Amino acid sequence: MKDLTDFMEVGMGQFRKADSNTSQYTTYLKPCIGVGFFDTLSKESYMLHYPDLMFYDIDKDVKTITDDFSDKSKIEVYATGGSINFKDDKGYNGSVLKDRADIEKVLKDNFPEGNVQIDWGNLNGETELYLNKPEGKFEAKKIV
């Protein structure tokens, strides 16, 4: 990937805002879900990395974003991760599929359809999510 010196890492369980000069990334999205929000007007962004929605309030976080940015139609959204396990030996798949559905609903209820891109992770896979500010675009890198 690119040189990460100008990037802000968003770790597991974090919800972080970056100014217009700072790109963001989050890694190790297996069953975890990562979502990036990029305001194309201000060039500011938010990114989150949630391991389980049971412990986080996505509605509250989306409200923080929509209150902070002046025009929802200018916010680009990208969701990824949420991989399910082929064996499901730990019984996580049901929870992951529910989290995916909850994220999809919240994003579709709060942002224009054309501004939301959802690209769930591969079976048994790991995904990394990058927001490159100079290019103004998201990139989901699927490791497996």
N, C-alpha and C positions, 0 to 999 in steps of 0.2 A: 504494500500500500504506500501511500504518500508519507513524507516526513511528518511525524506527529508532534513536532515541537510547537506548532501553532494550534494544536487541538486541545480541547478540554475533555478529559475522560469523565464519563458518567458511569459510576460503579453500581453494583447490584443494590437495589433499594433506593436509588437516588433519583431526584427530580431536580434538574439544574438548568439555570438560564445562562446564556452566553451573549455577550455584546456583539456588535456587528463585525468585529475584527477576529473573533474567535470561533473556529470550527469546533464540532463536537463529534464524539464517537462513544460507542459502548460495545463491549465484547461479551463473549461467553453466553450468548442468547441460545440456550437449548430449550428447556420448557419455559424459561423466562421470556418476557415480552419487552421489546424496546419500541418506543415511539418517539419520533422527532417531529417538531413543529417549527417551521421556518416562515417568518414574516418577510415577505418579499419587498415590503416598503421600507421597514426600518433595518432589515438584514439581521435582526436579533433572532434568537431561537431558544427553544426549550427542548430538552430531551429527558426521557425517563427510562428506567430499567427496573421492571417489576417482576420479582420471582413468583408472586402469587397475589392475585387481586384481593384475596380475602383480607389482606393486611394493609391495603392501600385504597385511597379514595380517588379513582380516576375522574369522577364527576367534579370533585373539588379542584383537582389539578387542571382540568380543561377550563373550568370557570376562571381560574387564575390567569390562564393564557388568554382567553377571550376578553377578560377585563383589561389585561395589559396591552394587547394589540388593538389598534383602532378599527380595523376592517377585516372581519373574518374571511371575506372573499379573497384576501391577499395572503392567507396562511396556507402553506403547503404542508401536508401531513404524510408521514410514512411510518407504517407499522410492520414489524417483522419479528422473527423468533418464534416462540410458541411451538416448537417442534414436539411431535409426539414420538413415543418410544415404540418400536416394533413389538417388543415382548410385553411392555407395560408391566414389568415385574414388580414395580413399586406402586402401581395403581394410580399414577399421575394423569393418565390420558384424559379421563373424564373432567378433571379440574382444568387441565390445559384447554380443552375444547370449550368449556364454559367461559374461561377467561377470554379466549379468542372472540367468542360471540358477544361478550359484554363490551370488549374494546371496539369491535366493529359497530355495535349499536351506538355507543357514545360518540364515536367519530362521525358516523353518518348523521346523527341527530344534531351535531354542532357545527359541521363544516360542509361547504358545498361538495357535492359528489365528485366533481372533477378535480378537486384539490386533495382527495384522500387516496393514497395508494397503499394497498395491503398485500404483502408478499410473505406469507407464513413460511417458516423454516421447513427444510426437508425432513423426511422420516429419519429419526435418530440423528439428526443433524445439529450443527452449531452454526450460528450466524453472527456476523458483526455488522453494526450499522454505523455509517459515517455520514456526516453532513459537512460537505466542503463548501465553505462560504464563498471563496473567490469564484467558484463555478456555480454556486447557487443551486446545488443539487445533492440529493441523497444517493447513497450507494449501499446496497446490502450485499455483503460478501459471504457467500455460503461456503463454510469450511468443509463440510462432509455432505 
